[in-house]
């Protein structure tokens, strides 16, 4: 018998204009399943998104970079175990 370990990290973020929520971002990073990882964007306020799409896209790109940094960390931890 052998022990199999997996590390899973849930990530989330929000894009706001003032106090208004415009979009939510989420991702899950798993040490065992690198090929099926998704970054999900949910638009909460379509009107504000249309008026501020550049700012929301910038936030989405920042969130994506955050996810990639966490992926790198999780993968490096897995390689050293």
C-alpha positions in Angstrom: 0.0 0.0 0.0 1.3 3.5 -0.8 0.1 6.9 0.3 -0.9 9.3 -2.4 -0.9 13.0 -1.5 -2.4 16.0 -3.3 -2.4 19.7 -2.5 -5.3 21.8 -3.7 -5.5 25.6 -3.3 -8.7 27.6 -4.0 -8.2 31.2 -5.2 -10.6 34.0 -5.6 -10.6 37.7 -6.4 -13.0 40.5 -7.2 -13.0 43.5 -9.6 -14.8 46.5 -8.2 -15.5 50.0 -9.5 -15.8 52.1 -6.4 -17.9 49.9 -4.0 -19.7 48.1 -6.8 -18.8 44.5 -7.6 -18.3 44.1 -11.3 -16.7 40.6 -11.7 -15.5 37.7 -9.6 -12.5 35.5 -10.5 -11.8 32.0 -9.2 -9.3 29.2 -9.8 -8.2 26.0 -8.3 -4.6 24.9 -8.3 -3.9 21.2 -7.8 -0.6 19.5 -7.4 -1.8 16.4 -9.3 -3.9 17.8 -12.1 -2.1 20.6 -14.0 -3.9 20.0 -17.3 -7.5 20.6 -16.1 -7.0 23.9 -14.2 -9.4 26.7 -15.1 -9.6 30.4 -14.3 -13.2 31.4 -14.2 -14.6 35.0 -14.6 -18.2 35.7 -13.6 -19.6 39.1 -14.5 -21.8 40.4 -11.7 -22.8 43.8 -13.2 -23.0 43.8 -17.0 -23.6 47.6 -17.3 -20.6 48.4 -15.2 -18.5 45.8 -17.1 -19.4 47.4 -20.4 -18.4 50.8 -19.2 -15.2 49.7 -17.5 -14.2 46.6 -19.5 -10.5 47.7 -19.8 -10.2 48.0 -16.0 -11.9 44.7 -15.4 -9.7 43.0 -18.0 -6.6 44.5 -16.3 -7.9 43.0 -13.0 -8.5 39.6 -14.7 -4.9 39.7 -16.0 -3.6 40.5 -12.6 -5.6 37.6 -11.1 -4.2 35.3 -13.8 -0.6 36.3 -12.9 -1.5 35.6 -9.2 -2.8 32.1 -10.2 0.4 31.4 -12.1 2.5 32.4 -9.2 0.6 30.0 -6.9 0.8 27.2 -9.5 4.6 27.7 -9.6 4.8 27.5 -5.8 2.6 24.4 -5.6 4.5 22.6 -8.3 7.9 23.4 -6.8 6.7 22.1 -3.4 5.5 18.9 -5.1 8.8 18.4 -6.9 10.8 18.7 -3.6 8.7 16.1 -1.7 
